[in-house]
Amino acid sequence: MAFSKRIKKLASLVDSNAYVIDVGCDHALLDIYLTLYNNNKCLAVDINENALKSAYENIKKYKLNIEVKQSNGLDNIDVPNNSVCVIAGMGTNLILDILSNEKTEKINTLIIQTNKDYKALRDTMIKKGYFIVDELAFLDKKIWYVIIKFKKGHVKYKRIETILGPVLLKKYDNETVNYFKSEYDKYCKVLSNIPKKYVFKRFKIKYIINKIKIYIKNVGPSL
């Protein structure tokens, strides 16, 4: 079975030997990869019966001992203290709804890949008492993904860091630079669609654009 770049990037942020709760496991590909290559014990969780059926079949192919459970988020899950929770491939609102469960307090490490609203995710998790350990931005099948790893603890961040990512802003590898170039293009397009009468809205977007320009200028020719 071929594992996607996204699966491998998610796995790269999981500490070896940790107990992993994969919420929204889909076909359990991440759980299989972690069990095979990272020495993790995994619990694959999904609310969808068809997804769980596919997960069972994939796990059976590899003859692995991976527990599978149907649950709406963490509702039916026994969450051990200091466990790792992975939530990937959902929208931020749904992810934050899942993490509103009181059982989240037992989770030491969260690895989250949302599809949008990174600022809302960062802000909410910081308020919940987590800080950002690592962030990855990468392109897979022509789609840009961002994965954020949180751990329990308190760190103060600037507003621009919660918008663009405090760890990403300190990375200068080719893929992260290309991600920020794509973000620059995106925000420029947003700005062009805001009527000039909305001065404050335009100011906020220009501020983000200028911060991205400064980042890119540190690694290459100016835009």
C-alpha positions as CSV (number, residue, x, y, z in Angstrom):
1,M,0.0,0.0,0.0
2,A,1.3,3.4,-0.9
3,F,1.2,6.1,1.7
4,S,0.6,9.7,0.7
5,K,3.0,12.6,1.5
6,R,0.3,13.9,3.8
7,I,0.2,10.7,5.9
8,K,4.0,10.7,6.1
9,K,4.1,14.3,7.2
10,L,1.5,13.7,9.9
11,A,3.5,10.7,11.1
12,S,6.7,12.7,11.2
13,L,5.3,14.8,14.0
14,V,4.2,11.9,16.2
15,D,6.6,10.9,18.9
16,S,7.7,7.2,18.7
17,N,6.2,4.8,21.2
18,A,3.4,7.2,22.1
19,Y,-0.3,6.1,22.4
20,V,-2.1,7.7,19.5
21,I,-5.9,8.5,19.2
22,D,-6.6,9.1,15.5
23,V,-10.0,10.9,15.4
24,G,-11.5,10.8,12.0
25,C,-9.3,7.9,11.0
26,D,-11.0,7.4,7.6
27,H,-9.2,4.3,6.2
28,A,-6.7,4.0,9.2
29,L,-3.7,4.6,6.9
30,L,-2.0,6.9,9.4
31,D,-2.5,4.3,12.1
32,I,-1.1,1.6,9.9
33,Y,1.9,3.7,9.1
34,L,2.6,4.7,12.7
35,T,2.3,1.1,13.8
36,L,4.6,-0.2,11.1
37,Y,7.3,2.5,11.2
38,N,7.0,4.5,14.4
39,N,6.3,1.9,17.1
40,N,3.0,3.5,18.1
41,K,0.0,1.9,19.7
42,C,-3.0,3.4,17.9
43,L,-6.7,3.7,18.4
44,A,-8.5,4.5,15.1
45,V,-11.7,6.5,15.6
46,D,-14.5,7.5,13.2
47,I,-18.2,8.2,13.3
48,N,-18.8,6.8,9.8
49,E,-19.5,3.1,9.5
50,N,-18.2,2.8,6.0
51,A,-14.9,4.5,7.0
52,L,-14.5,2.0,9.9
53,K,-15.3,-0.9,7.6
54,S,-12.5,0.2,5.3
55,A,-10.2,0.7,8.3
56,Y,-10.9,-2.8,9.5
57,E,-10.1,-4.2,6.0
58,N,-6.8,-2.3,5.7
59,I,-5.7,-3.3,9.2
60,K,-6.5,-6.9,8.4
61,K,-4.3,-6.8,5.3
62,Y,-1.3,-5.9,7.4
63,K,-2.3,-8.3,10.3
64,L,-1.8,-5.5,12.8
65,N,-3.1,-5.0,16.3
66,I,-4.9,-1.6,15.9
67,E,-8.0,-1.0,17.9
68,V,-10.9,0.5,15.9
69,K,-13.9,2.3,17.6
70,Q,-17.0,4.2,16.4
71,S,-17.4,7.5,18.2
72,N,-18.5,11.0,17.6
73,G,-15.2,12.6,18.3
74,L,-14.0,11.7,21.8
75,D,-17.5,10.9,23.2
76,N,-17.1,7.1,23.5
77,I,-13.3,7.1,24.0
78,D,-11.3,6.3,27.1
79,V,-8.5,8.9,26.9
80,P,-5.4,8.0,28.8
81,N,-3.4,10.8,30.5
82,N,-0.6,12.2,28.3
83,S,-1.9,10.6,25.1
84,V,-1.4,12.0,21.6
85,C,-4.5,12.9,19.6
86,V,-4.3,13.4,15.8
87,I,-7.2,15.1,14.0
88,A,-6.7,15.6,10.2
89,G,-8.7,16.5,7.2
90,M,-11.6,18.4,8.8
91,G,-12.6,22.0,9.0
92,T,-11.5,24.1,12.0
93,N,-15.0,24.6,13.4
94,L,-15.6,20.8,13.5
95,I,-12.1,20.2,15.0
96,L,-12.7,22.8,17.8
97,D,-16.1,21.3,18.5
98,I,-14.5,17.9,19.0
99,L,-11.8,19.5,21.2
100,S,-14.5,21.2,23.4
101,N,-15.0,17.8,25.0
102,E,-13.7,17.8,28.6
103,K,-11.6,14.7,27.8
104,T,-9.3,17.0,25.9
105,E,-7.7,18.0,29.2
106,K,-6.0,14.6,29.4
107,I,-4.4,15.0,26.0
108,N,-0.8,16.2,26.2
109,T,-0.1,16.5,22.5
110,L,-2.4,17.4,19.6
111,I,-1.4,17.1,15.9
112,I,-3.9,18.9,13.8
113,Q,-4.3,19.4,10.0
114,T,-7.2,21.6,9.3
115,N,-8.3,22.9,5.9
116,K,-8.6,26.6,6.8
117,D,-8.9,29.1,9.6
118,Y,-5.4,28.5,11.0
119,K,-5.6,31.6,13.2
120,A,-8.9,30.5,14.8
121,L,-7.3,27.1,15.5
122,R,-4.1,28.6,17.0
123,D,-5.9,31.2,19.1
124,T,-8.3,28.7,20.6
125,M,-5.7,26.1,21.4
126,I,-3.5,28.7,23.0
127,K,-6.5,29.8,25.2
128,K,-6.9,26.1,26.1
129,G,-3.4,26.0,27.5
130,Y,-1.4,24.7,24.6
131,F,1.6,26.0,22.8
132,I,2.9,25.4,19.3
133,V,5.8,22.9,19.1
134,D,6.1,22.5,15.3
135,E,4.4,23.4,12.1
136,L,4.7,21.9,8.6
137,A,3.6,23.5,5.3
138,F,3.8,21.3,2.2
139,L,2.3,20.6,-1.2
140,D,0.6,17.3,-1.9
141,K,-1.2,16.6,-5.2
142,K,-1.4,20.4,-5.9
143,I,-3.0,21.2,-2.5
144,W,-1.2,23.2,0.2
145,Y,-1.5,21.7,3.7
146,V,-0.5,23.0,7.1
147,I,0.0,20.7,10.1
148,I,0.3,22.1,13.6
149,K,1.7,20.3,16.6
150,F,0.5,21.5,20.0
151,K,1.7,20.6,23.5
152,K,0.4,21.6,26.9
153,G,2.1,24.8,28.2
154,H,1.9,28.6,27.9
155,V,3.7,30.8,25.4
156,K,2.7,34.3,24.4
157,Y,2.5,35.0,20.6
158,K,2.2,38.1,18.5
159,R,-1.0,38.5,16.4
160,I,0.9,38.0,13.1
161,E,2.4,34.7,14.5
162,T,-1.1,33.3,15.1
163,I,-2.1,34.3,11.6
164,L,1.0,33.0,9.7
165,G,2.4,30.5,12.2
166,P,5.2,31.2,14.7
167,V,7.2,28.2,13.7
168,L,6.6,28.5,10.0
169,L,7.9,32.1,10.1
170,K,11.3,30.7,11.4
171,K,11.6,28.1,8.7
172,Y,13.4,28.8,5.4
173,D,13.3,25.5,3.5
174,N,12.2,25.6,-0.1
175,E,8.7,24.1,0.6
176,T,7.9,26.6,3.4
177,V,9.1,29.5,1.3
178,N,6.9,28.4,-1.6
179,Y,4.0,28.1,0.8
180,F,4.4,31.7,1.8
181,K,4.7,32.8,-1.8
182,S,1.3,31.1,-2.4
183,E,0.0,32.9,0.7
184,Y,1.3,36.2,-0.7
185,D,-0.6,35.6,-4.0
186,K,-3.7,34.6,-2.0
187,Y,-3.8,37.7,0.2
188,C,-3.0,40.0,-2.8
189,K,-6.1,38.5,-4.5
190,V,-8.2,39.1,-1.4
191,L,-7.0,42.7,-1.2
192,S,-7.9,43.3,-4.8
193,N,-11.5,42.2,-4.1
194,I,-12.0,44.6,-1.1
195,P,-13.5,47.9,-2.2
196,K,-11.3,50.9,-1.3
197,K,-14.0,52.3,1.0
198,Y,-13.3,49.5,3.5
199,V,-10.1,51.1,4.7
200,F,-9.6,49.1,7.9
201,K,-10.2,45.7,6.1
202,R,-7.7,46.7,3.5
203,F,-5.2,47.8,6.1
204,K,-5.4,44.5,7.9
205,I,-4.7,42.5,4.7
206,K,-1.9,44.9,3.7
207,Y,-0.3,44.3,7.1
208,I,-0.2,40.6,6.5
209,I,1.1,41.0,2.9
210,N,3.9,43.2,4.1
211,K,4.9,40.6,6.8
212,I,5.0,37.9,4.1
213,K,7.1,40.2,1.9
214,I,9.6,40.7,4.7
215,Y,9.8,36.9,5.2
216,I,10.4,36.2,1.6
217,K,13.0,39.0,1.2
218,N,15.0,37.3,3.9
219,V,15.5,34.2,1.7
220,G,15.5,35.5,-1.9
221,P,14.8,38.3,-4.4
222,S,12.2,40.9,-3.4
223,L,8.7,40.5,-4.9
